[in-house]
């Protein structure tokens, strides 16, 4: 079934709008991530400078937090 020309224009317009919204959401998410990273690093820096470095054992490794992306 052939699409009418106005349907093609509408689909292209909606696609552009959707891509624009996705880009805006991505920028907001990246900005939030950067802000939270800076906040975490600034709060960890003074506390971990001398206290935790002396308490760690020489062979101990920091545990990694693994997350799953369940959507």
PDB file of N, CA, C and O in Angstrom:
ATOM      1  N   UNK A   1       0.844  -1.174   0.000  1.00  0.00           N
ATOM      2  CA  UNK A   1       0.000   0.000   0.000  1.00  0.00           C
ATOM      3  C   UNK A   1       0.891   1.238   0.000  1.00  0.00           C
ATOM      4  O   UNK A   1       1.771   1.375   0.850  1.00  0.00           O
ATOM      5  N   UNK A   2       0.667   2.116  -0.931  1.00  0.00           N
ATOM      6  CA  UNK A   2       1.480   3.312  -1.081  1.00  0.00           C
ATOM      7  C   UNK A   2       1.032   4.389  -0.097  1.00  0.00           C
ATOM      8  O   UNK A   2      -0.162   4.594   0.124  1.00  0.00           O
ATOM      9  N   UNK A   3       2.012   5.070   0.486  1.00  0.00           N
ATOM     10  CA  UNK A   3       1.700   6.167   1.398  1.00  0.00           C
ATOM     11  C   UNK A   3       1.465   7.436   0.607  1.00  0.00           C
ATOM     12  O   UNK A   3       2.055   7.646  -0.453  1.00  0.00           O
ATOM     13  N   UNK A   4       0.614   8.260   1.123  1.00  0.00           N
ATOM     14  CA  UNK A   4       0.368   9.547   0.507  1.00  0.00           C
ATOM     15  C   UNK A   4       1.511  10.498   0.840  1.00  0.00           C
ATOM     16  O   UNK A   4       2.162  10.324   1.870  1.00  0.00           O
ATOM     17  N   UNK A   5       1.775  11.498   0.001  1.00  0.00           N
ATOM     18  CA  UNK A   5       2.885  12.423   0.251  1.00  0.00           C
ATOM     19  C   UNK A   5       2.785  13.130   1.603  1.00  0.00           C
ATOM     20  O   UNK A   5       3.803  13.304   2.273  1.00  0.00           O
ATOM     21  N   UNK A   6       1.583  13.541   2.021  1.00  0.00           N
ATOM     22  CA  UNK A   6       1.465  14.225   3.305  1.00  0.00           C
ATOM     23  C   UNK A   6       1.774  13.284   4.468  1.00  0.00           C
ATOM     24  O   UNK A   6       2.255  13.730   5.509  1.00  0.00           O
ATOM     25  N   UNK A   7       1.508  12.001   4.305  1.00  0.00           N
ATOM     26  CA  UNK A   7       1.859  11.035   5.345  1.00  0.00           C
ATOM     27  C   UNK A   7       3.378  10.949   5.497  1.00  0.00           C
ATOM     28  O   UNK A   7       3.889  10.852   6.613  1.00  0.00           O
ATOM     29  N   UNK A   8       4.092  10.985   4.379  1.00  0.00           N
ATOM     30  CA  UNK A   8       5.547  10.932   4.437  1.00  0.00           C
ATOM     31  C   UNK A   8       6.101  12.163   5.145  1.00  0.00           C
ATOM     32  O   UNK A   8       7.015  12.055   5.962  1.00  0.00           O
ATOM     33  N   UNK A   9       5.555  13.316   4.836  1.00  0.00           N
ATOM     34  CA  UNK A   9       5.999  14.551   5.490  1.00  0.00           C
ATOM     35  C   UNK A   9       5.711  14.505   6.992  1.00  0.00           C
ATOM     36  O   UNK A   9       6.534  14.931   7.802  1.00  0.00           O
ATOM     37  N   UNK A  10       4.563  13.995   7.346  1.00  0.00           N
ATOM     38  CA  UNK A  10       4.189  13.897   8.758  1.00  0.00           C
ATOM     39  C   UNK A  10       5.129  12.938   9.490  1.00  0.00           C
ATOM     40  O   UNK A  10       5.571  13.225  10.603  1.00  0.00           O
ATOM     41  N   UNK A  11       5.429  11.812   8.870  1.00  0.00           N
ATOM     42  CA  UNK A  11       6.331  10.833   9.487  1.00  0.00           C
ATOM     43  C   UNK A  11       7.721  11.432   9.672  1.00  0.00           C
ATOM     44  O   UNK A  11       8.341  11.245  10.719  1.00  0.00           O
ATOM     45  N   UNK A  12       8.210  12.144   8.674  1.00  0.00           N
ATOM     46  CA  UNK A  12       9.523  12.775   8.779  1.00  0.00           C
ATOM     47  C   UNK A  12       9.535  13.830   9.881  1.00  0.00           C
ATOM     48  O   UNK A  12      10.512  13.929  10.625  1.00  0.00           O
ATOM     49  N   UNK A  13       8.482  14.611   9.999  1.00  0.00           N
ATOM     50  CA  UNK A  13       8.388  15.650  11.023  1.00  0.00           C
ATOM     51  C   UNK A  13       8.361  15.019  12.425  1.00  0.00           C
ATOM     52  O   UNK A  13       9.048  15.482  13.336  1.00  0.00           O
ATOM     53  N   UNK A  14       7.573  13.980  12.580  1.00  0.00           N
ATOM     54  CA  UNK A  14       7.487  13.302  13.874  1.00  0.00           C
ATOM     55  C   UNK A  14       8.826  12.662  14.229  1.00  0.00           C
ATOM     56  O   UNK A  14       9.232  12.686  15.391  1.00  0.00           O
ATOM     57  N   UNK A  15       9.508  12.096  13.255  1.00  0.00           N
ATOM     58  CA  UNK A  15      10.811  11.482  13.493  1.00  0.00           C
ATOM     59  C   UNK A  15      11.816  12.532  13.964  1.00  0.00           C
ATOM     60  O   UNK A  15      12.577  12.290  14.901  1.00  0.00           O
ATOM     61  N   UNK A  16      11.819  13.689  13.319  1.00  0.00           N
ATOM     62  CA  UNK A  16      12.723  14.773  13.728  1.00  0.00           C
ATOM     63  C   UNK A  16      12.424  15.218  15.154  1.00  0.00           C
ATOM     64  O   UNK A  16      13.341  15.418  15.950  1.00  0.00           O
ATOM     65  N   UNK A  17      11.156  15.372  15.473  1.00  0.00           N
ATOM     66  CA  UNK A  17      10.770  15.797  16.821  1.00  0.00           C
ATOM     67  C   UNK A  17      11.181  14.756  17.860  1.00  0.00           C
ATOM     68  O   UNK A  17      11.680  15.105  18.929  1.00  0.00           O
ATOM     69  N   UNK A  18      10.973  13.490  17.546  1.00  0.00           N
ATOM     70  CA  UNK A  18      11.339  12.419  18.477  1.00  0.00           C
ATOM     71  C   UNK A  18      12.849  12.408  18.698  1.00  0.00           C
ATOM     72  O   UNK A  18      13.299  12.252  19.833  1.00  0.00           O
ATOM     73  N   UNK A  19      13.632  12.571  17.648  1.00  0.00           N
ATOM     74  CA  UNK A  19      15.087  12.593  17.780  1.00  0.00           C
ATOM     75  C   UNK A  19      15.537  13.799  18.590  1.00  0.00           C
ATOM     76  O   UNK A  19      16.492  13.714  19.362  1.00  0.00           O
ATOM     77  N   UNK A  20      14.844  14.926  18.413  1.00  0.00           N
ATOM     78  CA  UNK A  20      15.158  16.118  19.183  1.00  0.00           C
ATOM     79  C   UNK A  20      14.897  15.892  20.665  1.00  0.00           C
ATOM     80  O   UNK A  20      15.713  16.271  21.505  1.00  0.00           O
ATOM     81  N   UNK A  21      13.777  15.283  20.986  1.00  0.00           N
ATOM     82  CA  UNK A  21      13.442  15.006  22.385  1.00  0.00           C
ATOM     83  C   UNK A  21      14.450  14.034  22.989  1.00  0.00           C
ATOM     84  O   UNK A  21      14.874  14.211  24.131  1.00  0.00           O
ATOM     85  N   UNK A  22      14.832  13.019  22.239  1.00  0.00           N
ATOM     86  CA  UNK A  22      15.820  12.047  22.719  1.00  0.00           C
ATOM     87  C   UNK A  22      17.148  12.741  23.009  1.00  0.00           C
ATOM     88  O   UNK A  22      17.790  12.458  24.021  1.00  0.00           O
ATOM     89  N   UNK A  23      17.562  13.649  22.124  1.00  0.00           N
ATOM     90  CA  UNK A  23      18.823  14.368  22.325  1.00  0.00           C
ATOM     91  C   UNK A  23      18.759  15.255  23.565  1.00  0.00           C
ATOM     92  O   UNK A  23      19.728  15.332  24.322  1.00  0.00           O
ATOM     93  N   UNK A  24      17.631  15.922  23.779  1.00  0.00           N
ATOM     94  CA  UNK A  24      17.473  16.779  24.955  1.00  0.00           C
ATOM     95  C   UNK A  24      17.518  15.943  26.225  1.00  0.00           C
ATOM     96  O   UNK A  24      18.166  16.329  27.198  1.00  0.00           O
ATOM     97  N   UNK A  25      16.837  14.806  26.225  1.00  0.00           N
ATOM     98  CA  UNK A  25      16.849  13.922  27.396  1.00  0.00           C
ATOM     99  C   UNK A  25      18.243  13.369  27.656  1.00  0.00           C
ATOM    100  O   UNK A  25      18.650  13.238  28.810  1.00  0.00           O
ATOM    101  N   UNK A  26      18.982  13.043  26.594  1.00  0.00           N
ATOM    102  CA  UNK A  26      20.343  12.531  26.746  1.00  0.00           C
ATOM    103  C   UNK A  26      21.237  13.598  27.375  1.00  0.00           C
ATOM    104  O   UNK A  26      22.019  13.297  28.277  1.00  0.00           O
ATOM    105  N   UNK A  27      21.128  14.837  26.905  1.00  0.00           N
ATOM    106  CA  UNK A  27      21.939  15.916  27.465  1.00  0.00           C
ATOM    107  C   UNK A  27      21.621  16.134  28.937  1.00  0.00           C
ATOM    108  O   UNK A  27      22.524  16.343  29.748  1.00  0.00           O
ATOM    109  N   UNK A  28      20.337  16.086  29.282  1.00  0.00           N
ATOM    110  CA  UNK A  28      19.942  16.260  30.679  1.00  0.00           C
ATOM    111  C   UNK A  28      20.492  15.124  31.539  1.00  0.00           C
ATOM    112  O   UNK A  28      20.964  15.359  32.651  1.00  0.00           O
ATOM    113  N   UNK A  29      20.433  13.897  31.026  1.00  0.00           N
ATOM    114  CA  UNK A  29      20.939  12.739  31.764  1.00  0.00           C
ATOM    115  C   UNK A  29      22.449  12.840  31.957  1.00  0.00           C
ATOM    116  O   UNK A  29      22.955  12.548  33.041  1.00  0.00           O
ATOM    117  N   UNK A  30      23.169  13.248  30.922  1.00  0.00           N
ATOM    118  CA  UNK A  30      24.625  13.384  31.027  1.00  0.00           C
ATOM    119  C   UNK A  30      25.006  14.500  31.990  1.00  0.00           C
ATOM    120  O   UNK A  30      25.983  14.379  32.729  1.00  0.00           O
ATOM    121  N   UNK A  31      24.232  15.596  31.983  1.00  0.00           N
ATOM    122  CA  UNK A  31      24.507  16.696  32.903  1.00  0.00           C
ATOM    123  C   UNK A  31      24.277  16.253  34.347  1.00  0.00           C
ATOM    124  O   UNK A  31      25.062  16.586  35.234  1.00  0.00           O
ATOM    125  N   UNK A  32      23.213  15.510  34.577  1.00  0.00           N
ATOM    126  CA  UNK A  32      22.926  15.005  35.917  1.00  0.00           C
ATOM    127  C   UNK A  32      24.021  14.049  36.375  1.00  0.00           C
ATOM    128  O   UNK A  32      24.463  14.112  37.522  1.00  0.00           O
ATOM    129  N   UNK A  33      24.457  13.170  35.486  1.00  0.00           N
ATOM    130  CA  UNK A  33      25.513  12.222  35.817  1.00  0.00           C
ATOM    131  C   UNK A  33      26.795  12.964  36.185  1.00  0.00           C
ATOM    132  O   UNK A  33      27.453  12.617  37.166  1.00  0.00           O
ATOM    133  N   UNK A  34      27.148  13.973  35.412  1.00  0.00           N
ATOM    134  CA  UNK A  34      28.362  14.744  35.688  1.00  0.00           C
ATOM    135  C   UNK A  34      28.240  15.474  37.019  1.00  0.00           C
ATOM    136  O   UNK A  34      29.198  15.524  37.791  1.00  0.00           O
ATOM    137  N   UNK A  35      27.061  16.044  37.292  1.00  0.00           N
ATOM    138  CA  UNK A  35      26.848  16.754  38.545  1.00  0.00           C
ATOM    139  C   UNK A  35      26.960  15.804  39.734  1.00  0.00           C
ATOM    140  O   UNK A  35      27.609  16.128  40.729  1.00  0.00           O
ATOM    141  N   UNK A  36      26.336  14.644  39.636  1.00  0.00           N
ATOM    142  CA  UNK A  36      26.397  13.676  40.734  1.00  0.00           C
ATOM    143  C   UNK A  36      27.807  13.124  40.919  1.00  0.00           C
ATOM    144  O   UNK A  36      28.231  12.878  42.049  1.00  0.00           O
ATOM    145  N   UNK A  37      28.539  12.927  39.821  1.00  0.00           N
ATOM    146  CA  UNK A  37      29.916  12.447  39.913  1.00  0.00           C
ATOM    147  C   UNK A  37      30.784  13.468  40.649  1.00  0.00           C
ATOM    148  O   UNK A  37      31.565  13.112  41.531  1.00  0.00           O
ATOM    149  N   UNK A  38      30.637  14.745  40.273  1.00  0.00           N
ATOM    150  CA  UNK A  38      31.404  15.795  40.936  1.00  0.00           C
ATOM    151  C   UNK A  38      31.049  15.875  42.420  1.00  0.00           C
ATOM    152  O   UNK A  38      31.926  16.037  43.269  1.00  0.00           O
ATOM    153  N   UNK A  39      29.766  15.762  42.721  1.00  0.00           N
ATOM    154  CA  UNK A  39      29.323  15.798  44.110  1.00  0.00           C
ATOM    155  C   UNK A  39      29.910  14.632  44.902  1.00  0.00           C
ATOM    156  O   UNK A  39      30.368  14.817  46.030  1.00  0.00           O
ATOM    157  N   UNK A  40      29.899  13.441  44.322  1.00  0.00           N
ATOM    158  CA  UNK A  40      30.438  12.260  44.990  1.00  0.00           C
ATOM    159  C   UNK A  40      31.941  12.404  45.202  1.00  0.00           C
ATOM    160  O   UNK A  40      32.449  12.107  46.283  1.00  0.00           O
ATOM    161  N   UNK A  41      32.649  12.857  44.176  1.00  0.00           N
ATOM    162  CA  UNK A  41      34.098  13.001  44.297  1.00  0.00           C
ATOM    163  C   UNK A  41      34.477  14.066  45.312  1.00  0.00           C
ATOM    164  O   UNK A  41      35.448  13.902  46.051  1.00  0.00           O
ATOM    165  N   UNK A  42      33.724  15.151  45.354  1.00  0.00           N
ATOM    166  CA  UNK A  42      34.042  16.206  46.314  1.00  0.00           C
ATOM    167  C   UNK A  42      33.738  15.769  47.739  1.00  0.00           C
ATOM    168  O   UNK A  42      34.419  16.197  48.670  1.00  0.00           O
ATOM    169  N   UNK A  43      32.732  14.927  47.927  1.00  0.00           N
ATOM    170  CA  UNK A  43      32.433  14.459  49.278  1.00  0.00           C
ATOM    171  C   UNK A  43      33.376  13.349  49.711  1.00  0.00           C
ATOM    172  O   UNK A  43      33.610  13.190  50.909  1.00  0.00           O
ATOM    173  N   UNK A  44      33.918  12.585  48.796  1.00  0.00           N
ATOM    174  CA  UNK A  44      34.845  11.507  49.124  1.00  0.00           C
ATOM    175  C   UNK A  44      36.258  12.007  49.355  1.00  0.00           C
ATOM    176  O   UNK A  44      36.982  11.422  50.161  1.00  0.00           O
ATOM    177  N   UNK A  45      36.674  13.055  48.685  1.00  0.00           N
ATOM    178  CA  UNK A  45      38.057  13.511  48.726  1.00  0.00           C
ATOM    179  C   UNK A  45      38.539  13.840  50.138  1.00  0.00           C
ATOM    180  O   UNK A  45      39.563  13.292  50.547  1.00  0.00           O
ATOM    181  N   UNK A  46      37.874  14.691  50.902  1.00  0.00           N
ATOM    182  CA  UNK A  46      38.394  15.014  52.241  1.00  0.00           C
ATOM    183  C   UNK A  46      38.337  13.825  53.204  1.00  0.00           C
ATOM    184  O   UNK A  46      39.251  13.640  54.008  1.00  0.00           O
ATOM    185  N   UNK A  47      37.298  13.037  53.133  1.00  0.00           N
ATOM    186  CA  UNK A  47      37.128  11.930  54.069  1.00  0.00           C
ATOM    187  C   UNK A  47      38.117  10.801  53.795  1.00  0.00           C
ATOM    188  O   UNK A  47      38.609  10.171  54.732  1.00  0.00           O
ATOM    189  N   UNK A  48      38.408  10.541  52.542  1.00  0.00           N
ATOM    190  CA  UNK A  48      39.246   9.394  52.212  1.00  0.00           C
ATOM    191  C   UNK A  48      40.729   9.745  52.085  1.00  0.00           C
ATOM    192  O   UNK A  48      41.537   8.868  51.780  1.00  0.00           O
ATOM    193  N   UNK A  49      41.097  10.982  52.308  1.00  0.00           N
ATOM    194  CA  UNK A  49      42.484  11.386  52.116  1.00  0.00           C
ATOM    195  C   UNK A  49      43.431  10.651  53.059  1.00  0.00           C
ATOM    196  O   UNK A  49      44.432  10.098  52.604  1.00  0.00           O
ATOM    197  N   UNK A  50      43.146  10.628  54.343  1.00  0.00           N
ATOM    198  CA  UNK A  50      44.067   9.989  55.266  1.00  0.00           C
ATOM    199  C   UNK A  50      43.450   8.843  56.030  1.00  0.00           C
ATOM    200  O   UNK A  50      44.149   7.890  56.376  1.00  0.00           O
ATOM    201  N   UNK A  51      42.182   8.904  56.299  1.00  0.00           N
ATOM    202  CA  UNK A  51      41.545   7.923  57.176  1.00  0.00           C
ATOM    203  C   UNK A  51      41.470   6.537  56.547  1.00  0.00           C
ATOM    204  O   UNK A  51      41.903   5.563  57.163  1.00  0.00           O
ATOM    205  N   UNK A  52      40.941   6.429  55.363  1.00  0.00           N
ATOM    206  CA  UNK A  52      40.754   5.107  54.772  1.00  0.00           C
ATOM    207  C   UNK A  52      42.037   4.538  54.193  1.00  0.00           C
ATOM    208  O   UNK A  52      42.183   3.318  54.114  1.00  0.00           O
ATOM    209  N   UNK A  53      42.955   5.375  53.793  1.00  0.00           N
ATOM    210  CA  UNK A  53      44.198   4.872  53.221  1.00  0.00           C
ATOM    211  C   UNK A  53      45.017   4.134  54.280  1.00  0.00           C
ATOM    212  O   UNK A  53      45.679   3.144  53.968  1.00  0.00           O
ATOM    213  N   UNK A  54      44.980   4.601  55.519  1.00  0.00           N
ATOM    214  CA  UNK A  54      45.748   3.960  56.576  1.00  0.00           C
ATOM    215  C   UNK A  54      45.087   2.667  57.039  1.00  0.00           C
ATOM    216  O   UNK A  54      45.784   1.757  57.490  1.00  0.00           O
ATOM    217  N   UNK A  55      43.772   2.559  56.941  1.00  0.00           N
ATOM    218  CA  UNK A  55      43.039   1.395  57.421  1.00  0.00           C
ATOM    219  C   UNK A  55      43.081   0.216  56.455  1.00  0.00           C
ATOM    220  O   UNK A  55      42.885  -0.923  56.879  1.00  0.00           O
ATOM    221  N   UNK A  56      43.325   0.449  55.207  1.00  0.00           N
ATOM    222  CA  UNK A  56      43.309  -0.628  54.214  1.00  0.00           C
ATOM    223  C   UNK A  56      44.511  -1.538  54.364  1.00  0.00           C
ATOM    224  O   UNK A  56      45.609  -1.108  54.717  1.00  0.00           O
ATOM    225  N   UNK A  57      44.275  -2.781  54.092  1.00  0.00           N
ATOM    226  CA  UNK A  57      45.367  -3.744  54.074  1.00  0.00           C
ATOM    227  C   UNK A  57      46.080  -3.629  52.736  1.00  0.00           C
ATOM    228  O   UNK A  57      45.455  -3.224  51.756  1.00  0.00           O
ATOM    229  N   UNK A  58      47.343  -3.962  52.652  1.00  0.00           N
ATOM    230  CA  UNK A  58      48.096  -3.793  51.409  1.00  0.00           C
ATOM    231  C   UNK A  58      47.511  -4.528  50.206  1.00  0.00           C
ATOM    232  O   UNK A  58      47.577  -4.016  49.088  1.00  0.00           O
ATOM    233  N   UNK A  59      46.943  -5.711  50.409  1.00  0.00           N
ATOM    234  CA  UNK A  59      46.434  -6.490  49.285  1.00  0.00           C
ATOM    235  C   UNK A  59      44.946  -6.340  49.055  1.00  0.00           C
ATOM    236  O   UNK A  59      44.397  -6.959  48.143  1.00  0.00           O
ATOM    237  N   UNK A  60      44.281  -5.531  49.863  1.00  0.00           N
ATOM    238  CA  UNK A  60      42.818  -5.409  49.756  1.00  0.00           C
ATOM    239  C   UNK A  60      42.440  -4.582  48.534  1.00  0.00           C
ATOM    240  O   UNK A  60      43.087  -3.590  48.198  1.00  0.00           O
ATOM    241  N   UNK A  61      41.378  -5.023  47.890  1.00  0.00           N
ATOM    242  CA  UNK A  61      40.880  -4.297  46.724  1.00  0.00           C
ATOM    243  C   UNK A  61      39.491  -3.791  47.020  1.00  0.00           C
ATOM    244  O   UNK A  61      38.731  -4.416  47.759  1.00  0.00           O
ATOM    245  N   UNK A  62      39.165  -2.655  46.439  1.00  0.00           N
ATOM    246  CA  UNK A  62      37.851  -2.078  46.629  1.00  0.00           C
ATOM    247  C   UNK A  62      36.822  -2.907  45.853  1.00  0.00           C
ATOM    248  O   UNK A  62      37.055  -3.263  44.698  1.00  0.00           O
ATOM    249  N   UNK A  63      35.699  -3.209  46.480  1.00  0.00           N
ATOM    250  CA  UNK A  63      34.649  -3.981  45.822  1.00  0.00           C
ATOM    251  C   UNK A  63      33.974  -3.133  44.752  1.00  0.00           C
ATOM    252  O   UNK A  63      33.704  -1.950  44.963  1.00  0.00           O
ATOM    253  N   UNK A  64      33.709  -3.730  43.629  1.00  0.00           N
ATOM    254  CA  UNK A  64      33.023  -3.008  42.572  1.00  0.00           C
ATOM    255  C   UNK A  64      31.532  -3.246  42.680  1.00  0.00           C
ATOM    256  O   UNK A  64      31.082  -4.336  43.034  1.00  0.00           O
ATOM    257  N   UNK A  65      30.779  -2.213  42.371  1.00  0.00           N
ATOM    258  CA  UNK A  65      29.319  -2.329  42.391  1.00  0.00           C
ATOM    259  C   UNK A  65      28.850  -2.548  40.963  1.00  0.00           C
ATOM    260  O   UNK A  65      28.984  -1.675  40.106  1.00  0.00           O
ATOM    261  N   UNK A  66      28.305  -3.714  40.727  1.00  0.00           N
ATOM    262  CA  UNK A  66      27.817  -4.040  39.390  1.00  0.00           C
ATOM    263  C   UNK A  66      26.321  -3.820  39.340  1.00  0.00           C
ATOM    264  O   UNK A  66      25.588  -4.251  40.231  1.00  0.00           O
ATOM    265  N   UNK A  67      25.874  -3.152  38.303  1.00  0.00           N
ATOM    266  CA  UNK A  67      24.449  -2.925  38.153  1.00  0.00           C
ATOM    267  C   UNK A  67      23.959  -3.634  36.892  1.00  0.00           C
ATOM    268  O   UNK A  67      24.713  -3.844  35.942  1.00  0.00           O
ATOM    269  N   UNK A  68      22.707  -3.988  36.909  1.00  0.00           N
ATOM    270  CA  UNK A  68      22.120  -4.584  35.725  1.00  0.00           C
ATOM    271  C   UNK A  68      21.118  -3.618  35.147  1.00  0.00           C
ATOM    272  O   UNK A  68      20.449  -2.893  35.883  1.00  0.00           O
ATOM    273  N   UNK A  69      21.014  -3.603  33.875  1.00  0.00           N
ATOM    274  CA  UNK A  69      20.112  -2.705  33.184  1.00  0.00           C
ATOM    275  C   UNK A  69      18.849  -3.492  32.822  1.00  0.00           C
ATOM    276  O   UNK A  69      18.743  -4.036  31.724  1.00  0.00           O
ATOM    277  N   UNK A  70      17.916  -3.544  33.732  1.00  0.00           N
ATOM    278  CA  UNK A  70      16.667  -4.278  33.494  1.00  0.00           C
ATOM    279  C   UNK A  70      15.589  -3.286  33.076  1.00  0.00           C
ATOM    280  O   UNK A  70      15.114  -2.492  33.888  1.00  0.00           O
ATOM    281  N   UNK A  71      15.225  -3.336  31.859  1.00  0.00           N
ATOM    282  CA  UNK A  71      14.195  -2.410  31.362  1.00  0.00           C
ATOM    283  C   UNK A  71      12.978  -3.157  30.949  1.00  0.00           C
ATOM    284  O   UNK A  71      12.003  -2.551  30.505  1.00  0.00           O
TER     285      UNK A  71
END
